[in-house]
Amino acid sequence: MAEKIKEIEIYNVSERSSEKSSPWSSTMIIVKVTTSGGIVGYGESPTTFMTLPVKESVEEVKRVFLNKDVNEVNKNVTEFYKHSFYLSRSMEATSALSAVEMACWDIIGKSCKEPVYNLLGGKVRDSIRAYSNGWYSDCVTADDFVDKAKEIKNKGFDAVKFDPCGNNYDTINKNGLENVEDIVSSLRNSFGDSLDLLIEFHGRFSMDAARKVTQILEPYDCFFYEEPLHPELEMRLPELRSTINTPVALGERVLNARDFMRNIVEGKVDIIQPDVTNSRGILESFRIATVADAWGVPVAFHNAFGPVQTAATLNLDTTINNFIIQESFEESWPDWKKKLLKSGYKLENGHFKLSGKPGLGIEMDEKSLKDHLVSGMEPYDPDTPSWVVSGTYVGEGTDGKQ
């Protein structure tokens, strides 16, 4: 008997306290989908400076998905695509759609009594290597980064991602370049080859600045450079890649398989980073990984929000052939985020393992979810963009703060 989508509930959750590791996800949109037979599934949307627009966009997805067969994921997504004229360029629309779509997969898995990864072809790995992000809050000097990296390495991680660029934005001066090199060289000298260094640029630089900063870091054998150029300058990525040996990674702002295909075919990227919460959900993310696999390009899913996103992403990591490494903020999360799930995946010694339970493999703590309901947008700090880890947007960069 077909399970119809009976109800879609939207939860804007937060603790309204300082989110050191990831200010951009100090609020989260959690979506709860319930079928006519009473099966419940959960999804999650990113909220980076768009909490209320995403929340309202879920209402639009809801209009299309209500009373549809929950098993007909492809058909339902295509129907929304038909109505949502700006879907291919609207992160609000894709984020809302992704949350509902992954909740549907959670339900389908529970209905079949199978984890989602089994519905996508089954496991190719049991353990998923992670790199830590968000660990370097309040790090400014090279010594700050080294001290905190020691702490995260002691927790079992052998790879870390970080943004060494302070408040340099668009351009970078001599002092800025020296500071970047000092931070990265100090980490390399302190840890040798025992720690992979992944450099986060946050899509902040012009071509001239990106060329300078990537070339100065070439001797330090970084794992990848993430988004070295402003997204709108993507046409110059092949030119930049021709001047460096370190792989270039991107993808958190690319919203569908066709756009990923163009980035890959046009020689703009070495490693792709799709985000299951804004690339139309699990099925499209699987397609993205398949397209990349056909071109020999590895996948390192972007994963910078909450536990439902992590669970959905791990189901993809478990089954795709071209997995390389997985982003993790878990060690730096505030307690309220950790308590949203009663059970699910585990993170031990820098590696994830899924529970193997049906659906996404998680059990939501509904009381905790409801206890953290809030209204309104995430906090706004006029001096610091929401996309940086707290306490790091300082220095002698282009914004002038000391």
C-alpha positions in Angstrom: 0.0 0.0 0.0 1.4 3.4 -1.0 2.3 5.7 1.8 1.0 9.2 1.2 2.7 12.3 2.7 0.2 13.5 5.2 2.1 16.2 7.1 5.2 18.3 6.8 6.3 20.2 10.0 9.0 22.9 10.1 11.2 23.5 13.2 13.5 26.5 13.5 15.8 25.5 16.3 18.6 27.2 18.1 19.9 28.0 21.6 20.5 31.6 20.8 24.0 31.4 22.3 27.4 32.0 20.8 28.2 29.4 18.2 32.0 29.4 18.1 32.7 26.7 15.6 30.0 27.5 13.0 28.2 30.9 13.4 26.5 30.3 10.1 24.5 27.4 11.6 23.6 28.9 14.9 20.1 28.2 13.8 18.9 25.1 11.9 15.8 24.2 10.0 14.7 20.7 10.8 11.8 19.2 8.7 9.6 16.4 9.9 7.6 14.4 7.4 4.8 12.1 8.5 3.0 9.6 6.2 -0.6 8.4 6.2 0.6 5.2 7.9 2.3 7.2 10.6 5.9 6.7 9.5 8.1 9.7 10.3 11.2 11.0 8.6 13.6 13.9 9.2 15.5 16.3 7.0 17.6 19.4 7.4 18.2 22.7 5.6 21.2 25.0 5.8 20.4 28.5 7.1 23.5 30.7 6.4 22.0 34.2 6.7 18.8 32.9 5.1 16.9 31.2 8.0 13.5 32.7 7.3 13.6 32.6 3.5 14.4 28.8 3.8 11.6 28.3 6.3 9.2 29.9 3.9 10.6 28.0 1.0 9.8 24.7 2.8 6.2 25.9 2.8 6.3 26.0 -1.0 7.8 22.5 -1.2 5.1 21.4 1.2 2.4 22.5 -1.3 3.8 20.3 -4.0 4.7 17.2 -1.8 1.6 16.9 0.4 -0.6 13.9 -0.4 2.0 12.5 -2.8 3.3 9.0 -2.7 6.4 9.2 -0.5 8.2 6.5 -2.5 8.0 8.5 -5.7 11.0 10.7 -4.9 12.1 11.3 -8.5 8.6 12.2 -9.6 7.9 14.6 -6.7 11.2 16.4 -7.1 10.7 16.8 -10.8 7.2 18.2 -10.1 8.7 20.8 -7.8 11.4 21.6 -10.4 8.6 22.2 -12.9 6.9 24.8 -10.7 10.0 26.4 -9.0 11.2 28.5 -11.9 14.5 29.7 -10.2 15.4 26.3 -8.6 18.6 25.9 -10.4 19.9 29.2 -9.0 18.0 29.6 -5.7 19.7 28.1 -2.7 16.6 28.9 -0.6 14.5 26.7 -2.9 17.1 23.9 -3.2 17.7 23.9 0.6 14.0 23.5 1.3 13.6 20.8 -1.3 16.6 18.9 0.0 15.3 18.7 3.6 11.9 17.3 2.5 13.6 14.9 0.0 16.0 13.4 2.6 13.1 13.0 5.0 11.3 11.0 2.3 14.4 8.7 2.1 14.4 8.3 5.8 10.7 7.2 5.6 11.4 4.8 2.6 14.3 3.2 4.5 12.2 2.7 7.6 9.3 1.3 5.5 11.7 -1.2 3.9 13.5 -1.8 7.2 16.8 -1.0 5.4 19.3 1.8 5.8 19.3 4.3 3.0 22.7 3.2 1.8 21.3 -0.2 1.0 18.7 1.4 -1.2 21.5 3.1 -3.1 23.5 0.0 -3.9 24.9 -1.1 -0.5 28.1 -0.5 1.4 31.6 -0.2 -0.1 33.1 0.8 3.3 32.3 0.5 7.0 34.6 3.3 8.3 34.5 6.9 7.0 37.6 9.0 7.4 36.8 12.5 8.7 38.6 15.8 8.8 37.9 18.2 11.6 36.6 21.7 11.0 35.5 24.5 13.4 38.3 23.5 15.9 40.2 26.8 15.5 37.9 29.4 17.0 39.8 32.4 18.4 43.0 31.3 16.6 44.9 34.3 15.2 48.6 33.5 15.5 50.5 30.5 14.3 51.0 29.4 17.9 47.2 29.6 18.4 46.6 27.2 15.5 49.4 24.8 16.5 48.1 24.6 20.1 44.5 23.9 19.1 45.6 21.5 16.4 47.3 19.4 19.0 44.1 19.2 20.9 42.1 18.0 17.9 44.8 15.5 16.9 44.7 14.0 20.3 41.1 13.2 19.7 42.1 11.0 16.8 41.9 13.2 13.7 44.7 13.0 11.2 43.3 15.8 8.9 42.1 19.3 9.7 40.6 22.1 7.6 41.1 25.7 8.6 41.0 29.3 7.2 44.4 31.0 7.8 43.5 34.3 6.0 42.2 36.4 8.9 40.2 39.4 7.6 41.9 39.6 4.2 39.0 39.8 1.7 39.2 40.1 -2.1 42.8 41.3 -1.9 45.7 40.3 0.3 48.7 42.5 1.3 52.3 41.5 2.2 51.6 41.1 5.9 48.6 39.0 5.1 50.6 36.6 2.9 53.3 36.4 5.6 50.7 35.5 8.3 49.1 32.9 6.1 52.4 31.3 5.4 53.5 31.5 9.0 50.3 29.6 10.1 50.5 26.9 7.5 54.3 26.4 7.8 54.1 26.2 11.6 51.4 23.5 11.4 53.5 21.5 8.8 56.7 21.9 10.8 54.9 20.9 14.1 53.1 17.8 12.7 55.1 16.7 9.7 53.2 14.3 7.5 51.0 13.0 10.4 48.4 15.7 9.8 46.7 16.5 6.4 46.2 20.3 6.0 43.1 21.3 4.1 43.0 25.1 3.3 39.7 26.9 3.4 39.6 30.2 1.5 35.8 30.6 1.6 35.6 31.9 -2.0 36.9 35.3 -0.8 39.7 36.2 -3.3 40.2 38.0 -6.6 42.4 36.2 -9.2 45.5 38.2 -8.3 45.1 37.5 -4.6 44.3 33.8 -5.1 47.3 33.4 -7.3 49.6 34.9 -4.6 48.2 33.0 -1.7 48.1 29.6 -3.3 51.6 29.9 -4.7 53.1 30.8 -1.4 51.5 27.7 0.2 52.7 25.3 -2.5 55.8 24.0 -0.6 53.6 22.8 2.3 51.9 19.9 0.5 48.3 20.8 1.4 45.5 18.3 0.8 43.4 20.8 -1.1 42.6 24.5 -1.5 38.9 25.1 -1.1 37.2 27.9 -3.1 40.3 30.1 -3.7 38.3 32.4 -6.0 35.0 34.3 -5.7 32.3 32.0 -7.1 31.5 34.4 -9.9 35.1 34.1 -11.1 34.8 30.3 -11.7 35.8 30.7 -15.4 39.4 31.5 -14.2 39.8 28.4 -12.2 41.5 26.5 -15.0 44.0 29.3 -15.3 44.7 29.2 -11.6 44.9 25.4 -11.5 47.6 25.6 -14.2 49.9 27.5 -11.8 49.7 25.1 -8.8 50.0 21.4 -8.0 47.7 21.3 -5.0 44.2 20.1 -5.9 41.4 22.7 -6.0 38.1 21.8 -4.3 34.6 23.4 -4.5 31.0 22.6 -4.5 29.0 23.9 -1.5 27.4 26.6 -3.7 26.9 24.3 -6.7 23.3 23.1 -6.7 22.8 20.2 -9.1 24.4 17.5 -11.1 24.4 19.4 -14.4 26.3 22.4 -12.9 28.8 20.0 -11.3 29.3 18.3 -14.7 30.2 21.7 -16.3 32.7 22.5 -13.5 34.3 19.1 -14.0 34.3 18.9 -17.8 35.6 22.5 -18.1 38.6 21.7 -15.9 37.7 23.9 -12.9 38.0 21.5 -10.1 40.0 18.5 -8.8 37.8 17.5 -5.8 34.1 18.2 -5.6 32.2 19.1 -2.4 28.4 18.8 -2.9 26.2 19.5 0.0 23.2 17.1 0.5 21.2 19.9 2.2 21.3 22.3 -0.8 21.8 20.0 -3.9 18.2 18.7 -3.9 18.9 16.0 -1.4 20.1 12.4 -1.4 19.2 11.2 -5.0 20.7 14.2 -6.7 23.8 14.0 -4.5 24.2 10.4 -5.5 23.9 11.4 -9.2 26.5 14.1 -8.6 28.9 11.6 -7.2 28.2 9.3 -10.2 29.0 12.1 -12.7 32.2 12.8 -10.8 33.1 9.1 -10.8 32.7 8.9 -14.5 35.4 11.6 -14.8 37.7 10.2 -12.1 37.0 13.0 -9.7 36.8 12.3 -5.9 34.0 13.5 -3.6 34.4 15.1 -0.2 30.9 16.1 0.8 30.5 19.5 2.4 28.9 19.0 5.9 28.8 22.2 8.1 25.4 22.2 9.7 23.7 19.7 11.9 23.3 16.0 12.8 20.6 15.1 10.3 22.7 16.4 7.5 25.6 14.4 8.8 23.5 11.2 8.9 22.3 11.7 5.3 25.8 12.5 4.1 27.3 9.4 5.8 24.8 7.2 3.9 26.2 8.6 0.7 29.8 8.2 1.8 29.1 4.6 2.7 28.0 3.6 -0.8 29.8 5.8 -3.4 33.0 4.6 -5.1 34.8 7.9 -5.3 34.7 9.0 -1.6 37.9 10.7 -0.4 37.3 12.3 3.0 34.4 13.7 5.1 34.0 17.1 6.8 33.1 17.0 10.5 32.3 19.8 13.0 31.0 17.4 15.7 33.9 17.8 18.1 33.3 21.6 18.2 29.5 21.6 18.4 27.7 23.2 21.3 25.9 20.7 23.5 22.4 21.5 22.3 23.3 20.3 18.8 24.7 17.1 20.1 21.6 16.4 22.1 19.1 16.6 19.1 19.7 12.9 18.4 19.2 10.1 20.8 21.2 7.7 18.6 22.6 7.5 15.1 26.2 7.6 13.9 29.4 7.5 15.9 32.6 9.5 15.6 35.7 7.8 17.1 39.4 8.4 16.4 38.6 10.7 13.4 36.3 8.1 11.7 32.6 7.9 11.4 30.4 4.8 11.6 26.7 4.6 10.9 24.3 2.8 13.2 23.0 0.5 10.4 19.4 1.2 11.5 16.7 1.7 8.9 16.3 5.0 7.1 19.0 7.6 7.9 19.9 5.5 10.9 19.0 8.2 13.5 16.5 8.6 16.4 15.5 12.2 16.9 15.0 13.5 20.5 11.7 15.3 19.9 11.7 16.9 23.3 15.0 18.5 22.7 13.9 19.5 19.3 10.8 21.3 20.7 12.7 22.7 23.6 15.0 24.6 21.2 12.3 26.2 19.0 13.0 29.8 18.2 11.7 32.4 15.8 13.5 34.9 13.6 16.8 34.9 11.8 20.3 33.9 13.1 22.4 36.6 14.8 24.0 39.3 12.8 27.5 40.7 13.6 28.3 43.8 11.5 32.0 43.3 12.0 32.3 39.6 11.1 30.8 37.7 8.3 28.7 34.7 9.4 30.7 32.3 7.2 33.9 32.5 9.3 34.8 30.6 12.5 34.4 32.9 15.5 37.4 35.0 16.6 39.4 34.5 13.4 38.4 37.5 11.2 41.1 39.7 12.6 44.5 41.0 11.5 45.9 43.6 9.2 43.8 42.7 6.2 41.7 44.7 3.9 39.0 45.3 6.5 41.5 47.2 8.6 40.9 45.5 12.0 44.0 44.9 14.2 
